[in-house]
Amino acid sequence: MRVVISGAGVLAPSPAVEDGIAGAVHVVPGFDPESELGARSSRYVHRSAQLAMVACGRALDDAGIPEEARERVGITVGTTSGSVTGVVDFGSGSFAQKRAYLVAAAQTPNVVLNVAAAASAIKFGLRGPNTTIAAGAVAGLAALRHAVIALRAGHADAIVAGAAEEVSGPSTRVAAATRGGPHSEGAAMFLLEPATAARTPRAEIAAITVASPADCTSETVADALRQALHTAGLADPVRVVAHRGGAEVAAGVAEVLPDVVRIEEPAGDCHSAHAALQIAAVLADGRLPAVIVATDPEGTLGVAVLTAPEEKK
């Protein structure tokens, strides 16, 4: 089964650097979750869930999926550890109250990983498979890979897949301690469908892999990229590439695709949402075939190959 991206919802960080509680940050400009989602849907969920929900709604609208057609639409959200802010607020609340159990019950969902996927499904009536993938900087690619597998297995008619990252005091402190660089937020969600059913195909996912090699060297990256390109069976040369992960990744990509233009990066370090935002940038650029490569410091490597969609057959 050929799987295509037929809708996209994107909340990108501003290139402007702002002063955050724990250092320089890039935030989504003008983001107002209450006006986007309504007070009831936005009140009790953390910022990364709010970003994911808005992006999910925009992807559904972009693909032209009406409410009555969402019975077999699923959702897969990529993350690192859910909301650091949600965990910190809940944990500190247990100390602030006279009794630990007096912490606000409404904050409980923000401690678990799947609140963004669950809240999005409730808001938009998605009754298909509901999945959360924890994969750090590779989360966006891992979410899309899971969605492709689920579609090919017949578990859903369509799946919204992508990732989100929030900026807050706790999340910025974690980013500064573990990754460095200006922390950034954003979200990108994509509506994936079988090519034969898609109303508005934007790009085909010709190949997508996620692996955990023993060592993520330039040779490992080059081998994974060659395998993905072989699986994709490209008729045309790759036109643009997006990648992150340091010198080893850059060297591996350059070995296989020495003359390909690198597309502009999202501002700052979006971590969980970075690869998803790179896919969004590739779609906006429109030059296909394109390759997206992402690595995580824990040793995960992801590669995706996007091609121009073929006509329905």
Disulfide bonds with the S-S distance in Angstrom:
none
